[in-house]
Each structure stands twice: as C-alpha cells, then as structure tokens.
Amino acid sequence: MRARIAPTPSGFLHVGNAFNFLVIAELVKTFGGTLVLRIDDLDAGRVRKEYVEDVFSTLEWLGIQVDEGPSGWDDLRRSWSQQLRLDHYRSVVETLKALGWLYPCTCSRTRIERRGTGPHTCPFADPSEAPPGTPWRLRVPVGHAVRWVEWGGSEHVIDLATAMPDPVMVQRDTERPAYQIASLVDDLEMRIDHIVRGADLVPSTACQLYLAQGLDMRPFEHVRFHHHPLITDPAGRKFSKSAGATSLRSMRQAGVPIGPMADRAKAHVEALLARING
C-alpha cells in the first residue's frame, strides 16, 4: 500500500483534515504500507508559510509520521513543491488539447450549468483564436457515466456531466493547470495505489478517472478508492479552513485532546476492514 496525505495550504487545517489524516495513517499502519506527504501548493498565490508549517505541527500533534515527503517549508520549496512539476501538468494539458478534449471558454459556471444538455459551444469556434489567459474546459459528454467500485465493495456510478459540468482544466489569466490534472499526475508519478478522501470529493474522483481513461493512464485503473463521511459542525455543515476556534491550531493551543478523534478514526477503519474482509 502507498497512500498519501495531501493537504492544500490555503488556510489553517480543521477537524475534518485531522480525521482524514488519522484514517489514512491507521490504514497504512494496519497494512504495513508507505505513507507519503504531498502538500498541494499548486495555487501559489494562496500559499502562506504559516499554513504549510501548520501541516507539520498538525501531523506532530496527531502523532503521525510520514515515510516520504517534505520535512518543512524550505524542503517543500526546494524539492517537493508542485510548482516544480508544472511542466508535467502542462504536458498533460497539451495532450488533452491535441485530443480535442479541451476547449477555450469564457462562460461562467452558472452559464455552463444552465446550458444543460446543450452543445459545447463558446465564442471561440477555432481554439487558436483564444487569447492568452482564456480558461480551457474539459468537454464532458452528456450522459457519460463514470463507474468504479469502492474499496469495501460499494459501487459508484456518476453522471459526470451533471456532477461536474465541463470543469475548468486551465485557470483564467494564470494559465495554471487545474487541481484535477495535478492530482492525477502526482498520484501516478508517486505510485499511489490507495486514495482516501472525504465524500465531498467523489466528483473529483470521477473526473480524474475520466481523464485517466482518455489519456490511457492504465495504472490509475488499479487505484483503490475510499471516500469517508465528512466531519460536520453542529449545524451539519462541513468544516472549512479558518483561523477561528475550529482550526486545529486553535485546538492545539487550547489543549484539546485528540483521543476522541483518534478513536473515531480507528472505529471507521475497523468498520471498513470488516466490509473488505466480508
């Protein structure tokens, strides 16, 4: 087993991140696997040193040791940053363009969603006419179902055009490849074979499987996925990164024990293993 913890340093981590980290670490420990730390710093404009340092403080607080990955801020920037792999992601973008899977589009997300089952049209009939900085979207066929079996036996059938209609693959102005491409490329290059995510990322998994199939990235077909339930606040809303009382940094400073969260993660892993073992 090679699994990864892959936080995005765009804010201080929250309890949902802690649960995810603990579940992954428990699974890797159970199977004697390799735990990789990948910090998804693709959006350089939102990355701050204190957010990256919060990742390492959180792992130490949770008692999680990784086998591969950066050791700190300087090591991340020197050897592990996604900024160092931009050419890998852009190569995939160019392949998708050559296949006709991407098209330049200045439409808003709302307009794309309202289009429904309409044609994939935009003012740029000829992609070469698109000026620099124009976003490029993934052409998702209407009614295309992405299927996979979760680690543990449940099957997902996702209508990608409904769940994620023509997502942006190259960002506006920055021309930065999207998370979907970077995550797919990194998982393949790092030989990740088990991906554990929150249930909110099911559409992302469907999108990445669709991309992998189109690019004939066969190793991705053998990756096992597990999407765990989200940890929510008292109102039933999922947590988001913040500097408030729900951040892990605030919890560490307040001396909140991690025992209950660790027990919850361990119980979740035990239930998953019971399903896997029949």
N, C-alpha and C positions, 0 to 999 in steps of 0.2 A: 504494500500500500504506500502510495505517495499522495499525500493530501496537503492542501495549503490553507494558511490563514492569510487573507488578502484584504486588509482594511484600506479605506480611502482616507488620507489625512486632510480632510476638508473641514474638520471640527473635532471637538473632544468626543471620545468614544462614549457610548451609553450602554445600558444593561443588556440590550439586545445583542450588541457586539460581544459582550462578555459571555453570554450564553452560547453564541455561535463558536467562539474560541474554545470554550470548555468542552462542547460536544465534539469538535474536531480532535482536540487533544486526547480526549478519552478514547475515541475510536482508534486513533493512531497507536496509543499505548496498548489497547486491547489486542491489536493485530501485529504489534511489533513493527510498525511501519516507519516511514520518514515524514517528518513534519517540516514543511517549507514555509518560511515567512516571505510573503511578497507584499510590498507596500505599493498600492496602485496610485501613483502620483502623476498620472497622465495629464491631469488638468493642473499644470504648474502654477497657474495664476491663483489657485485656491489653496495651495500647499503652504503651510507655515511650519517653522521649525518646532514650535511648541506642540503642534498637532502630531508630528512624527515622534517626538520624544514621549508623548502621551501613549503611543502604541507600545513602546518598550517598557514604560512604567506599568502599564496595564498587564502585560504578559508577566512581568516580575511579580506583581501583586496577586495574580491568579495562580502563580506557581507553574507556569507553562514554559518549558524550554524547547526551543526550535532546533532542528538539526541543520538546516540550511537557511541562508538569508542574511540580510544586513545586520550589523551589530549596533548601529546607531546612525545618527543623522549624517555624519561625514562619510561613513561606509556606504550608506544608501546613495548619496550623490556621486561617490567615486566609482562604485561597481555595480549597483543593483537598481538604479532608478529606471523607470520606464522611459524617461527622456533619452536614455542611452540606446533604446531599442526602437526609436521612432521609424528608422529605415525599414525595420522588419514589418511594422504595421502598414507603412505606406506601400510596400511591395504587394501586400495582400489587396490593398485598395486598388492599385493599378491593375491587378489581375481581375478583380471584380468589374472594373470599368471595361476591360477588354472583353469580358464575357457578356457585357450588356446588362449586368445585374444592378448597376448603379445608374442613377440619372440625376443631373443637376436640377435643383428645385428651390425656389424661394417661397413656396407656400408655407403658411403657418401650420402648426399641428392641428389646430381647430379645422382649418380648411381641408386638410388631409382626411381627418376623421369624418367630416361631413360628406366627403366625396363618396363614401360607402363603397359600393361595388362598381363605381365609375372607372373610366380608363385612367391609366397612369400618364397624365398629361401635365405639362408645365410650359411656360413661355419659351423654353429653350428646346425647340424641336431637334436642333443639332447640338449635341453636348459640347462641341468645340466652341460654340458661341458663348458659353457661360464664362463670365468674367472671374478673375481670381477672387477668392473669398466666398464663392457661391457654395451653399451646402449641397452635399450629394446624399441622396436617399437610396435605400435598398428597395428594389422592386419586388414586392411580395405578391404572388398570385392570389387572387380571390379564391377562398375556399381551400387553400392549401393547408393540410393538416400535418403537424409535426408530432410524431409518436415516439415515445420511449418508455421503458419500464424502469421504475424507480428501484434503487437498491432496497430491497424489502418486499418487492412484488407488485406494488400498485402501478397502474398504467396511466400515463398522461397522454391525452390527445388534445393538442392545442391548435385552434384555428389562428394561425399567426397573423393573418390579415386583420383579424378582429382584435386580438390581444395586443398587437404591436404594428399598427398600420404604417408601412413604409418608413421605418425608423431612419434617422439621420446616421450616416456612416462616416461622413466627413463634416466637421463642425463649421459653422458660419465664421467667416473672417479669419479665424486662426488656421483653418485647413488641417486641424488636428483630427486624426482618426478617432473614431468613437470607442467607448468602453467595450462594446461587443466584440470588436475586432481585436483590440489589445488583449482582452481577457482570453479569447480563443487562442491567439498566437502564443501567449505566455504559458498557458496551460499545456500546450503541445510541446513547446521548447523545454519546459521544466519537467516534462514527463509525468504530469499529474494524472493519476488514474482514478481518484475518488474526489468528487466535488460536493461539499456540504454547504448548503445555502439556506437562507430564510425562504419561506413560502412566497414572499413577495417577488422573488427573482425567478419564478417559474417561466414567465415570458422571456426573460433574458436567456435562460437555458434553451428554450425553443428556438430563439433567434440564432444562437450560436451553433446549435445542431444543424439548422437550416444552412447556415454559412459553410459549416464543415462539409456537409454533403455536397454542396455546389462546388467547393474547392477541392473535392476528393481527398479530404484530410481523414483518411481511414482510421488512424489511431484514436481519433475522438469518438468513433463509434463504440469503442470499448470502455469508455469512461463510465464509471458508476456514479449516479447522482442521488443525493438525498436532500430533500427540502423539508426543513423542520418548521414547526409552528413558530410564529412570531411572539416575542415577549411584548406585551402591550401595557399601557398605563391604565389607571383605574377607569378611564373613560373608554377603554377599548381601542385606543389609537396606538399605532406603532411609534416607538421612540425615534427621535432624530438627533443628530449630533448637535450639541449645545454646550454652553459654558455654565448652565444652571445646575440646580440641585440633582437633576437626573444624570448628569455626566459622571463617568467613573472617576474622574479626577476629584470631583466634589465628594463622592462616596469614600474614596481613599482618605481624603483629608478629614472626613468626619468619623473615620474608624469603623465604617460599616463592614460587618463580617461577610466573607464570600461563601461561607459554608452552605447556606440555603441555596444559593445559585448553583454551586458545585454539585450539591445533592440532586437538584432538579435536572441538571445536565446528565449526570450519571444515570438517573432513572430513565431519562429519554433514551440514552444509548442502550440500556438494558432491554427496554421495550423494542427497540429497533432490532437488536440481535435476536430477540425471541422470534420476531417475524422472519428474519433471514434464515434462521435455523429451523423454521417450520413448526 
